[in-house]
Amino acid sequence: MHAQEPLEEGVRPAVSREVFELLTLMLAPMVPHLAEELWEMLGHTEETLAHAPWPKFAPELAAEDQVEIVVQINGRVRGKVQVESGMGEEGLKKLVLSDPR
């Protein structure tokens, strides 16, 4: 086993560095001292982690293509269906009512 194995073959160093920086930023609230050490190891000697900007939220990356809908009748679970996330109520009703269960 090598001392330093690559995490992923063919990944550009700039991409892996950015991933490690984002991971370090997100670790900071839970383990601040360790995160500060990692931040320095990544080459940030002029600035502290406390002054680094928090990563921006990208809603398009968090959006799901499909969602699971639980079908209940009289409070009892009768089934689950996978549907497109933007499906309307009428389309959902037709899908659920066409299910033989």
Residue pairs with C-beta under 8 A, 6 or more apart in sequence:
7 16
8 16
17 42
20 38
20 42
21 39
21 42
22 55
24 35
24 38
24 39
24 42
24 49
25 35
25 49
25 52
25 54
25 55
26 55
27 34
27 35
27 38
28 35
28 36
28 39
28 49
28 50
32 49
35 49
36 48
36 49
36 50
39 48
39 49
39 52
44 52
63 85
64 85
65 84
65 85
66 82
66 83
66 84
66 85
67 82
67 83
67 85
68 80
68 81
68 82
69 80
69 81
69 82
69 83
69 92
69 96
70 77
70 79
70 80
71 77
71 78
71 79
71 80
71 81
71 96
71 99
72 78
78 101
79 96
79 99
79 101
81 95
81 96
81 99
83 91
83 92
83 95
87 95
